[in-house]
Amino acid sequence: MKLIIEATGLNKTYKIADNIIHALDNVSFSISEGEMVAITGPSGSGKSTLMNVIGCLDKVDQGKYILADNDVSKLSDDKLAEIRNKFIGFVFQTFNLLPRMSALENVELPLLYAGKTDTKPASIKALQSVGLAERMYHQPNQLSGGQKQRVSIARAMVTNPAIILADEPTGALDSKTSVEIMALFQELNKSGRTIIIVTHEQEIADYCPRQIKMK
């Protein structure tokens, strides 16, 4: 399988008051196209920092990060945003849906940001693929937590990114709904998508055939 992510010797420090915090200390790993991987570990182990680096939301102090054959370690913020929008779809614990917009309008947003005009067909297809077509005109306050997360997943998929990066995607859901959402990620993975799930919950990490454990 072709590698989609290659990370070598990633280091990231933060200065808080007089203390230097080593959020990432010489981290190296790779992920192949089509894998479903969990990044797991206790609070404070660097999971969130690593997710921000993988998602091109933050840069490392040292090390090399190759994403889909692009060396993103040294890119400007504008170029990082370009790469991020092209290759990565994000799913968040808190859904991050705009409350005054329908499910369909929320899913359309990434396409509008990308300058597309005919955004409805792809957005409807994305909502159909997560089993939520009949709710497309509902606003977030009319949806359950699981339905909101399905909208969030449809929004992440609508630009057809190479990677879906999910940050604690079941953190705000009950256990039954969490099982449904993880089954949906598994289906998306079977269709060929690379899925990376950041979680501190071992039972969620266990849905992934491979786990990267932070210490």
Secondary structure as UniProt FT lines:
FT   STRAND          3..16
FT   TURN            17..18
FT   STRAND          19..32
FT   TURN            33..34
FT   STRAND          36..40
FT   TURN            43..44
FT   HELIX           47..54
FT   TURN            55..56
FT   STRAND          62..67
FT   TURN            68..69
FT   STRAND          70..71
FT   TURN            73..74
FT   HELIX           77..87
FT   STRAND          88..91
FT   TURN            93..94
FT   TURN            99..100
FT   HELIX           103..113
FT   TURN            114..115
FT   HELIX           120..129
FT   TURN            130..131
FT   HELIX           133..135
FT   TURN            136..137
FT   HELIX           140..142
FT   HELIX           145..157
FT   TURN            158..159
FT   STRAND          163..167
FT   TURN            169..172
FT   HELIX           175..190
FT   TURN            191..192
FT   STRAND          194..199
FT   HELIX           202..205
FT   TURN            206..207
FT   STRAND          210..213
//
